[in-house]
Amino acid sequence: MTSLTQKLLKKQWFPNSLRILTLLFFIFLILVLYYEVIKLFNNYFTSYWALFIIWTLWWPFLYISVLFFSRVWCGFLCPLGLANEYGDKLRKGKTINMNKWSFLPFVLFFVIVFLEQISGLFLSNTVTLIFFILFFSTAFIFGLLFTRWSFCKYICPIGVLLGVFSRLSFLGLRTQEEKCKVCTTRDCLTGTKAGFCPTFISVPFIKNNKDCLLCTRCIKNCPYDSPDLKLVKPGKEIIDKVNFSLNESLFIIAILGLTFTLNSRGVQFFRQLIFLDLNGWLLRLLDFSLAIGLTIIIFTLLACFMGNLKDNLTKLGYSYLPLVFSIMFFAIVFGFLGPSIKLSVNFVAYIKYALLNIGLIWSVYFSYKLFDKKKFIIILASLLLIFSFWLFYLIPGPLNEVIPSEPVVVLPNETLIIDAYSMGFMPETIIVETDQNVNISIKNMDVVHSFDIDEFNVHQFLMGGKTTNISFIPNKAGEFIYYCNIPGHTEAGMWGKIIVK
């Protein structure tokens, strides 16, 4: 880093000034969600734009930022961390020993994801409002009860995900070991100027990004300018097996299983295994359980086949990390931003193919470094199998043309029944007459969705496990799209075509 940057990081007001600005901005967004419309500087800010900024822009930004700048969101910008820190300053709480509960943050992540699925978080002002107020309150209360940013390290689902993916980042905090070896005061640990490291890192020997929140306290504390933000070789800490844990490895494997449920054809694949007559949130819970459970079982059997179960299973998860990140990257970035950018299906598919290939090559490299030759061949075969499953089955595009179902003609005064599910509609194509009343009964089979046709001003919220009736009159001929407006759902395959004659 340049000397100018080093000077900036040593300033006592940095990065808290940025976090305060972010906090004020999120408070403004919360007020917009509450009042629905706020006039500021002769401009009207509506709840639509608040939801757009939060979920369509901010959520993909996290995935992009963690690859290039590690956990810069956590240390430089996150208002939740600020609430947690100020709670800690008001009352020094107890220190948490999470050794026996190290799996808890990973489990909480999937609980939050499932609650998002059944609550309609991305479309609802109320649910988003409750979500942020609840998380701000929890962060502050944890600061009062427990010391050293306990919420950020042990509870925050965003921090858990960013921590794991930051192992692949180009940026990290590292020290100059020759300076640390001769240091006798250990100011970075005693917190003489800016306070202790909030995550109990042994700063002089830091070799990984996962637990470092980039709070810059150690940079401020050190009189020898040893800790610094530096460019690092992405994934080197994986190759060096730094701070490996079985719980984190299982979390990576579970995320891989989760990705199959974020795709229309993936859901259809797993629902072929379901013989129970379920709907609503129970059906979606079974999706999650089957996909994650079967993925973990398969990986466990694979690790057992190779010999030492715990050691192989631990390394197996980390070897898959780049492939998992690439899948999550295009699922979130293109799922949330894609509908706004209006890119063609084939163009998006080619980008996904490229990302998938990068993830595969990177994972193959990790596997080669982590396993001996015999085990590497087995891992390579499993990687190619999952890669092919995504490439030729799950990603719609030139290599996997989706053949729509037979179109259904809707007659006047007839009620059409449409099934909505994660992530699709059935039938996928309907034909109607111009200026004729169209009656549709939509049976939502699992969690919250929506049914939208922009050209005819149809925007209907669909409650999970419920049937909703809508009517509209198409006033112009042509081919139009009906889709689910929840970010990520349209891109995952939840759309159909309405032909007006």
C-alpha positions in Angstrom: 0.0 0.0 0.0 1.1 3.6 -0.5 2.3 5.8 2.3 -0.8 7.9 1.8 -3.1 5.0 2.3 -1.1 3.9 5.3 -1.6 7.4 6.8 -5.3 7.2 6.1 -5.7 3.8 7.8 -3.9 5.2 10.9 -6.4 8.0 11.3 -8.6 7.6 14.4 -11.7 8.8 12.5 -11.2 6.2 9.8 -13.1 3.9 9.0 -15.8 4.8 11.5 -16.7 8.0 9.6 -17.6 5.8 6.6 -19.6 3.5 8.7 -21.5 6.4 10.3 -22.4 7.7 6.8 -23.5 4.2 5.8 -25.6 4.0 9.0 -27.3 7.3 8.2 -28.0 6.2 4.6 -29.6 2.9 5.8 -31.6 4.9 8.4 -32.9 7.0 5.5 -33.8 3.9 3.6 -35.6 2.5 6.6 -37.6 5.7 6.9 -38.5 5.5 3.2 -39.7 1.9 3.7 -41.8 3.0 6.7 -43.4 6.1 5.2 -43.3 4.7 1.6 -42.6 8.2 0.1 -40.2 10.9 1.4 -39.5 14.2 -0.3 -35.9 15.3 -0.1 -34.3 18.2 -2.1 -37.4 18.4 -4.3 -37.1 14.7 -5.2 -39.4 12.0 -4.2 -37.9 8.8 -2.8 -40.3 5.8 -2.8 -40.2 2.4 -1.1 -39.7 0.9 -4.6 -36.3 2.6 -4.9 -35.4 1.7 -1.3 -36.0 -2.0 -2.0 -34.1 -1.6 -5.3 -31.1 -0.1 -3.6 -31.0 -2.6 -0.8 -31.6 -5.9 -2.6 -30.9 -5.3 -6.3 -27.7 -3.2 -5.8 -26.3 -3.7 -2.3 -26.7 -7.5 -2.2 -24.7 -8.2 -5.4 -22.2 -5.5 -4.3 -21.2 -7.7 -1.4 -20.3 -10.6 -3.6 -18.3 -8.4 -6.0 -16.5 -6.6 -3.1 -15.4 -9.7 -1.2 -13.5 -11.1 -4.2 -11.5 -7.9 -4.8 -11.4 -6.3 -1.3 -11.9 -9.1 1.2 -14.2 -8.1 4.1 -14.0 -4.4 3.4 -17.8 -4.2 3.9 -17.5 -5.5 7.4 -14.6 -3.2 8.5 -15.2 0.0 6.4 -18.9 0.3 5.8 -21.2 -2.1 7.8 -23.6 -0.2 10.1 -24.4 -3.4 12.0 -20.8 -3.6 13.1 -21.0 0.0 14.3 -24.1 -0.8 16.3 -22.4 -3.8 17.8 -19.2 -1.8 18.6 -21.1 1.0 20.4 -23.1 -1.5 22.4 -19.8 -2.9 23.5 -18.5 0.6 24.5 -21.6 1.3 26.6 -21.2 -1.8 28.7 -18.3 -4.2 28.7 -19.9 -7.7 28.4 -18.6 -11.2 28.8 -16.2 -12.9 26.4 -17.9 -15.7 24.5 -16.2 -19.1 24.2 -17.6 -20.5 21.0 -15.3 -23.5 20.6 -18.2 -25.9 21.3 -20.6 -23.9 19.3 -18.5 -23.0 16.2 -21.1 -24.6 13.9 -23.8 -22.2 15.1 -23.0 -19.2 12.7 -23.2 -21.6 9.7 -26.6 -23.1 10.9 -28.0 -19.6 11.5 -27.0 -18.6 7.9 -29.3 -21.3 6.4 -32.1 -20.4 8.9 -32.0 -16.8 7.7 -32.0 -17.9 4.0 -35.0 -20.1 4.7 -36.9 -17.3 6.5 -36.1 -15.0 3.5 -37.7 -17.6 1.2 -41.0 -17.9 3.2 -41.4 -14.3 4.1 -41.0 -12.5 0.8 -38.3 -10.3 2.2 -37.1 -9.0 -1.2 -40.5 -7.6 -2.2 -42.0 -6.5 1.1 -41.5 -3.1 2.7 -42.7 -4.4 6.0 -40.5 -7.6 6.1 -37.4 -5.7 5.0 -38.1 -3.1 7.7 -38.5 -5.7 10.4 -35.4 -7.5 9.1 -33.2 -4.4 9.5 -34.6 -3.2 12.8 -34.2 -6.8 14.2 -30.6 -7.1 13.0 -29.7 -3.6 14.3 -31.2 -4.4 17.6 -29.6 -7.8 17.9 -26.2 -6.3 17.0 -26.5 -3.6 19.6 -27.8 -6.0 22.3 -25.0 -8.4 21.6 -22.6 -5.5 22.1 -24.1 -4.9 25.5 -23.9 -8.5 26.6 -20.7 -9.7 25.0 -17.4 -8.1 24.2 -15.4 -7.7 21.0 -17.9 -7.5 18.1 -19.5 -10.8 19.1 -22.4 -10.3 16.7 -20.1 -9.8 13.7 -18.0 -12.9 14.4 -20.6 -15.4 15.6 -24.1 -14.3 14.5 -24.2 -12.2 11.4 -25.1 -14.3 8.4 -23.6 -11.8 6.0 -20.3 -11.9 7.9 -20.3 -15.7 7.9 -20.6 -15.9 4.1 -18.1 -13.1 3.5 -15.7 -14.6 5.9 -15.6 -17.9 4.0 -15.5 -16.3 0.5 -12.8 -13.8 1.6 -10.3 -16.7 1.5 -10.3 -16.2 -2.3 -9.8 -12.5 -2.1 -7.0 -10.5 -3.8 -6.6 -8.3 -0.7 -5.8 -9.1 2.9 -4.2 -7.8 6.1 -0.7 -9.1 6.5 2.3 -8.2 8.7 6.1 -7.8 8.1 7.3 -10.7 10.2 10.8 -9.4 10.6 9.4 -6.4 12.5 7.1 -8.5 14.6 9.9 -10.9 15.7 11.8 -8.1 17.3 8.8 -6.3 18.8 8.5 -6.7 22.6 5.4 -4.5 23.3 2.9 -6.3 21.1 0.8 -3.1 20.8 -1.4 -4.7 18.1 -2.6 -7.2 20.8 -2.7 -4.9 23.8 -4.7 -2.3 21.9 -2.8 0.7 23.3 -4.3 3.3 20.9 -7.4 1.9 19.1 -8.4 -1.0 21.2 -8.1 -4.8 21.0 -8.6 -6.9 17.9 -12.3 -7.6 18.0 -11.9 -11.1 16.7 -9.0 -12.3 18.9 -6.6 -12.7 15.9 -2.9 -13.2 16.7 -2.0 -10.3 14.4 1.8 -10.9 14.2 1.2 -14.3 12.6 -2.0 -13.6 10.6 -2.1 -15.7 7.4 -5.8 -15.7 6.5 -8.6 -13.3 5.7 -11.6 -15.2 7.2 -11.6 -13.8 10.7 -10.1 -10.4 9.9 -12.8 -7.7 9.7 -10.4 -5.1 8.4 -11.3 -2.8 11.3 -7.7 -1.4 11.0 -7.2 -1.3 14.8 -3.9 -3.2 14.6 -2.6 -0.8 12.0 -3.4 2.1 14.3 -1.8 0.4 17.3 1.5 -0.7 15.8 4.3 1.9 16.1 6.4 0.0 13.5 3.9 0.0 10.6 4.0 -3.8 10.4 0.3 -4.6 9.8 -0.9 -3.4 6.4 -3.4 -4.1 3.7 -1.6 -6.0 0.9 -2.3 -7.7 -2.3 -2.2 -11.5 -1.7 -2.3 -14.5 -3.9 -6.0 -15.5 -4.0 -6.6 -18.8 -2.2 -3.0 -19.2 -1.0 -4.4 -19.7 2.5 -6.4 -22.7 1.2 -3.3 -24.2 -0.4 -1.4 -23.7 2.9 -4.3 -25.2 4.9 -4.5 -22.2 7.2 -7.2 -22.5 9.9 -9.0 -25.4 8.3 -12.1 -26.6 10.1 -14.6 -29.4 9.4 -17.6 -27.1 10.2 -16.5 -24.6 7.7 -15.9 -27.3 5.1 -19.4 -28.7 5.7 -20.8 -25.2 5.3 -19.2 -24.9 1.8 -20.6 -28.3 0.8 -24.0 -27.3 2.1 -24.0 -24.1 0.1 -23.3 -26.2 -3.0 -26.4 -28.2 -2.1 -28.3 -25.0 -1.6 -27.4 -23.7 -5.1 -29.4 -26.5 -6.7 -32.6 -25.2 -5.1 -32.0 -21.7 -6.5 -32.7 -22.9 -10.0 -35.9 -24.1 -11.7 -34.6 -27.3 -13.1 -32.7 -28.1 -9.9 -35.9 -27.8 -7.9 -37.7 -30.1 -10.4 -34.8 -32.6 -10.2 -35.1 -32.9 -6.4 -38.9 -32.8 -6.3 -38.9 -36.0 -8.3 -37.6 -37.6 -5.2 -40.5 -36.3 -3.0 -43.4 -38.6 -2.6 -45.2 -36.6 0.1 -48.2 -34.4 -0.8 -46.9 -31.1 0.7 -47.2 -27.5 -0.2 -46.3 -24.1 1.3 -43.2 -23.7 3.5 -43.0 -27.4 4.3 -42.4 -28.2 0.6 -39.6 -25.6 0.4 -38.1 -26.9 3.6 -38.0 -30.3 2.1 -36.3 -28.9 -1.0 -33.6 -27.4 1.2 -33.3 -30.5 3.3 -33.0 -32.9 0.4 -30.6 -30.8 -1.6 -28.3 -30.0 1.3 -28.6 -33.4 3.0 -28.0 -35.5 -0.1 -25.0 -33.3 -1.1 -23.4 -33.7 2.4 -24.1 -37.5 2.4 -22.5 -37.9 -1.1 -19.4 -35.9 -0.1 -19.2 -37.8 3.2 -19.3 -41.2 1.3 -16.7 -39.8 -1.2 -14.4 -38.8 1.7 -14.9 -42.1 3.5 -14.0 -44.0 0.2 -10.7 -42.1 0.1 -9.6 -43.2 3.6 -9.4 -40.7 6.6 -13.0 -39.4 6.8 -12.5 -36.2 8.8 -9.3 -35.1 7.0 -10.6 -35.8 3.5 -14.0 -34.3 4.1 -12.4 -31.1 5.5 -10.1 -30.7 2.5 -12.9 -31.7 0.1 -15.0 -28.7 1.1 -12.2 -26.2 0.7 -11.2 -27.7 -2.7 -14.7 -27.0 -4.0 -14.8 -23.4 -2.6 -13.9 -21.6 -6.0 -16.6 -23.6 -7.8 -19.2 -22.8 -5.1 -18.3 -19.2 -5.2 -18.6 -18.9 -9.0 -22.0 -20.5 -8.9 -23.2 -18.2 -6.0 -21.6 -15.2 -7.8 -23.6 -15.6 -11.0 -26.8 -16.7 -9.1 -26.8 -13.5 -7.0 -25.2 -11.0 -9.3 -27.1 -11.9 -12.5 -30.2 -13.1 -10.5 -30.6 -9.7 -8.9 -29.0 -7.3 -11.4 -29.8 -9.2 -14.6 -33.5 -8.2 -14.9 -32.5 -4.5 -14.5 -29.7 -4.7 -17.1 -31.9 -6.5 -19.7 -29.2 -8.8 -21.1 -30.1 -11.5 -23.5 -30.4 -15.1 -22.1 -27.6 -16.4 -24.3 -25.2 -13.6 -23.4 -25.8 -14.2 -19.7 -25.4 -17.9 -20.3 -21.9 -17.4 -21.9 -20.8 -15.3 -18.9 -22.0 -18.1 -16.6 -20.1 -20.7 -18.7 -17.0 -18.6 -18.3 -17.4 -18.1 -14.5 -18.2 -21.8 -14.2 -15.0 -22.7 -16.1 -12.9 -20.4 -13.9 -14.4 -21.9 -10.8 -13.7 -25.4 -12.1 -10.1 -24.7 -13.0 -9.5 -23.0 -9.7 -11.0 -25.9 -7.7 -9.0 -28.5 -9.8 -5.9 -26.5 -8.8 -6.8 -26.6 -5.1 -7.6 -30.3 -5.3 -4.2 -31.0 -6.9 -2.4 -29.1 -4.1 -4.5 -30.6 -1.2 -4.6 -34.3 -2.2 -2.2 -36.9 -3.5 -2.5 -38.1 -7.1 -4.8 -41.1 -6.5 -7.3 -39.0 -4.5 -6.9 -36.1 -6.9 -8.3 -38.2 -9.8 -11.3 -39.1 -7.7 -11.9 -35.4 -6.8 -11.4 -34.4 -10.4 -14.1 -36.8 -11.5 -16.5 -35.5 -9.0 -15.8 -31.9 -10.0 -16.3 -32.6 -13.7 -19.6 -34.4 -12.8 -21.0 -31.4 -10.9 -19.6 -29.0 -13.5 -21.4 -30.9 -16.3 -24.6 -31.0 -14.3 -24.6 -27.2 -14.1 -23.3 -26.7 -17.7 -25.6 -29.0 -19.6 -28.7 -29.2 -17.4 -29.1 -26.3 -15.0 -28.0 -23.2 -17.0 -30.5 -22.3 -19.7 -28.8 -21.2 -22.9 -27.1 -22.4 -26.1 -25.9 -25.7 -24.5 -29.2 -26.3 -22.8 -32.1 -25.0 -24.8 -35.3 -25.0 -22.7 -38.2 -26.4 -24.6 -41.4 -24.7 -23.4 -44.5 -26.8 -22.6 -47.4 -26.8 -25.0 -49.2 -23.4 -25.0 -52.6 -23.3 -23.3 -55.5 -21.4 -25.0 -57.6 -19.4 -22.6 -61.2 -19.1 -23.8 -63.5 -16.2 -22.8 -65.2 -16.7 -19.4 -62.8 -19.6 -18.7 -60.6 -19.6 -15.6 -57.0 -20.8 -16.2 -55.2 -22.5 -13.4 -51.4 -21.8 -13.2 -49.1 -23.5 -10.8 -46.4 -21.3 -9.3 -43.4 -23.0 -7.7 -39.7 -22.4 -7.0 -38.6 -21.5 -9.6 -41.2 -21.7 -12.4 -44.8 -21.4 -13.7 -46.9 -24.1 -15.3 -48.1 -23.8 -18.0 -45.2 -21.7 -19.4 -47.1 -20.3 -22.4 -50.7 -19.1 -22.5 -52.7 -17.7 -25.5 -55.5 -15.1 -24.9 -57.6 -12.8 -27.0 -57.3 -9.0 -27.2 -59.8 -7.0 -25.2 -61.2 -10.2 -23.5 -61.3 -10.6 -19.8 -58.7 -13.1 -18.6 -59.3 -15.0 -15.4 -56.4 -16.8 -13.8 -56.3 -18.8 -10.6 -52.7 -19.1 -9.4 -51.9 -21.9 -7.0 -48.6 -21.1 -5.2 -47.2 -24.5 -4.3 -44.4 -23.4 -1.9 -43.1 -20.0 -0.7 -43.8 -16.4 -1.4 -43.7 -15.4 -5.1 -45.3 -12.8 -7.4 -47.1 -12.7 -10.7 -46.3 -9.7 -12.9 -47.1 -8.6 -16.4 -45.7 -5.1 -16.8 -47.5 -4.2 -20.1 -51.0 -4.8 -18.5 -50.2 -3.4 -15.1 -50.6 -6.8 -13.4 -48.6 -7.0 -10.2 -49.9 -9.6 -7.7 -48.2 -10.8 -4.5 -48.6 -14.6 -4.1 -48.7 -16.0 -0.5 -47.0 -19.3 0.0 -49.3 -22.4 -0.2 -52.3 -20.2 -1.1 -54.4 -19.8 -4.3 -54.8 -16.3 -5.7 -57.4 -15.2 -8.3 -56.6 -12.3 -10.7 -58.4 -10.8 -13.7 -57.1 -8.4 -16.3 -58.0 -7.3 -19.9 -55.1 -7.4 -22.4 -55.5 -4.3 -24.6 -52.9 -4.9 -27.2 -51.6 -7.8 -29.3 -48.2 -9.3 -29.1 -46.0 -11.6 -27.0 -45.3 -10.6 -23.4 -43.6 -12.0 -20.4 -45.1 -12.9 -17.1 -42.7 -13.4 -14.3 -41.9 -13.5 -10.6 -40.6 -10.1 -9.4 -38.6 -11.4 -6.4 -34.9 -10.8 -7.2 -33.3 -13.9 -8.5 -36.4 -15.8 -9.3 -36.9 -14.6 -12.9 -33.3 -15.4 -13.8 -33.6 -18.8 -12.1 -36.4 -19.7 -14.6 -39.6 -18.3 -13.0 -41.2 -16.7 -16.1 -43.5 -17.6 -18.9 -44.9 -16.2 -22.1 -48.4 -14.7 -22.8 -49.4 -14.5 -26.4 -52.2 -12.0 -27.1 -54.0 -12.4 -30.5 
